[in-house]
């Protein structure tokens, strides 16, 4: 397994703040942009999924632009095929477990506001459309996440907590700000001139916290066992795309 270094001191703090808060700061602008330029269509039939996709693409591009500032480290070569097999096998097993639960008990997998559902045939085709951009986001984001924070010398609990906070802290702060403002003033804070999409987008943002925390756990678990960000990124891409597509309304006939 390659030797790993991570950010230290002020560089670690800056990396954590950027990792946590850039996704939250771009959240409403990305959703507004998608609402204008990526409306539901025959090719991209789910409005909310389009907004998440645009947010993911914007943050992947920002992360790519900042990647050169992350600590350099030796990567593992020749693991793409193995990573693909690991990711597909993991998600297929999870999907089979959900199918069996539905067959035996007529239930899906739910925790709090997170509900993982089976896909219909049409939803599976829609899943294939959104899979590439959402997976690309995780490949880039988790690669930089591990370069900044993950070393085998870091304690297990500390590494899991750091990666969870790096992915969720900004959205936690966003939700505290929004619902704190709602509690004080009786309405949400509207950061853009057109506030019409803010209430629904804020509800969607709640799901980002548990979903990104789950992704941080998956990414950290797989990295500790493989020394690579790729298996976890592919699993997260498959899992999140499945979750979003299966749980989102389709506005255009497909």
N, C-alpha and C positions, 0 to 999 in steps of 0.2 A: 504494500500500500504506500502511495507517495507521502512524503513529508508534507505537513500542512503548517502554514502560518496564518495568523488572522490580524485584524486591526487591533491596535493597542492605544490606551490613553485617550487623548482628545480625538484621535482619528476614529477610535471605536465609538465614542459618543456621537460624533458627527455622522458616522455611518448608520448608527441606530436611528437617529432622528430623521435622516433622509429616507431610510428604508420605511420608517413608520408613517411619516407625514406627507411625503410626496403623493402616494396613492390616495390619501384622504383629501389633500388639497386639489387634486385633479378630478375628484369624483363628480361633483356637480357640473363643472365645465364639460367634462367628457360626456355626461348624460345629456346635457343640453345640446352639444354638438351632434350626438347621435340622433336626438329627437328631430333635428333639422335636416341632416344629410343622410341618415341611415334609417329612414322610416321602413316599417314592415313592407316586404315585397315578396314576390314569388321565390326569389333567391334567398332572401333573409327574412323569414316569415314571422319571427318573434321579436316584438318591439323591445321588451326589457332585455332580452338576450343580446340584441343589437347594441343597446347601451353598454352592457357589461363588456361586450367584445371591443367596442371603441375605447372604453376605459383601459382594457387590457393592452390593446395595441399602443396607445399613448404611453402607458407606463413601461411597456417593453422597450420602446424607443428611447425614453428618458434613461432607463437603466443601461441600455447599450451605450448611450452617450457618456454615462458616468462610470462605465465598467473599468476604464483604464486607471481610475483612482483606487480601485479595490486592490488589496494585496495580491501579488502574483504568486502562483503556485503551480507545481507540476500536475498536469491532468493525467487521467488514466486512458490509455489508448485501447482501441479494439473492443469497446464494451457496448457499442450502440445496439448490436443485434441482441445481446444478452439483456440489455435494459428494456428493449421492446418486448421481449418474451416475458420478463418479470412483470412488467406493467400490465400487459394484456392478461396474463394468467391471474394476477391479483384481482383485477377488476372483474374478470369473468367469474371467478370464484365468489366474489361479493355479489354479483348479479344473480348467480345461481342460488345463493343463500336467500336473497330477497324473493326470488321466484318460488322457492320452496315454502317460505313463510307465507306468501300469498296463497299458494296452493293449499297448504294445510290449515291456515288460520284466518285467511282473508285479511291480512294486515300488511302494512309496509313498515319501513324502518323510520322511526320518528324520535326526535329529541328536541324539546322546546319548540323552536320555530323551524328546525331543520327536518324536512321530510324527504326521504329518498324513495322514489317511486319507480315502478316498472315503466318502460317505454313501449308505446305502440309502434307498429311498423313504420308509420309516417314519422313519428318522433325519432326513430332510429336514423332515418334518412336526414332529418334536420340535425341530429346529433353529429353526423359526419360533416355537415357544412361548417358548424361552429368549432369542431374539434381542433382544426389546425391553428387558428389564431389564438384560442385560449391555451392550448398546449405550448405554443411558442412563447407566450407570456411566462408560463411557469418555468420553461427551460431557461430563459434569460434571468428571471427574477431569482430563482432558487440557486442558480449558479453563482450569482453575485452575493446572495445571502450567505452561502457557505464560505466563499472567499473572505468575506468580512468577519464572520463570527465563529466558524466551526473548526475546531482542532480536536484531535483525540486526547490531548492533555486537559481539555476543559471538562469539568465534572458533568456527569450525565444530566442531573437536574438543572444545573446552570445553563447548559447548552439548550435544552428543551425550552426553558423559560425565556432565554434570550431570543431564540428564533420565533417563538410565539409572539413576544412583544414587538419584535421587528416587523411582523406582518399585521398585527392587530391594533397596536397602540394608537395609531392615527385615527382609525375608525372608532375606537372607544372614545377618544377625545371629541371627535365629531358628534357622536351621539349624545355625549354628556352635554356638549354645548347646545345642541338642538333641543333636547328635551328639558334642559335647564332653562333655556329661553322660553320654551312652551309653558313650563310651570310658572315662571315669573310673569310673563307678558300675555299668556293665553294664545300665542301663535308661534310658529316656527320661524327661525331666522332664515331669510331669503338672501342668498349671496349673489344672485344674478337678477338682471332686470325683469326677466320673465319667470315668476315664481311658481307657475302652474304645475310643474312636474316635481317640485320639491317634496311635498308630503309623501307621495308614493315612493320616490327615490330614497327618502329617509327611512321608510319602512324596509325597503330592499337592503339598505346599508346595515340594518341590524343583522341580517343573515351573513354579511361579510365577516363579522367577528367570529362566530363559531366555525364557519367554513375555512377561513384562513388559519384559525388555530388548528383545525384538523390537518390542513395542508402542512403546517409547520411541524406537527408531530410526525406525519408521514415522511416528510423530507428529512427530518433529523434521524428518525429510525433507520431509514434506508441508507443515508450517508454514513452513519456509524458502522454499518455492516458492509458497505461497498467502497467507501472512499470516493464516491462520485455523486454529483447532484442529479445525474440524468435519470436513474430509475425512479426516484421520488417525483421528479418533475413530470415524467410521463404518466405515472399513476395519478398525480394531482390533475393533470390535464384531462385524462379520461374521466375521472371521478367528478370533477366540477362541471364539465360539459354535460355529462349524464344528469347530474343533479339539477342544473339550470334548465336544460331543455325539457326534462320530464316534468318539472314543476312550474313551467311558465306557459301562459296562454299563447296560442298561435293565432295571430290576427288575420293572416292571409291564407287562402286555400292553398294546400300543398299536395 
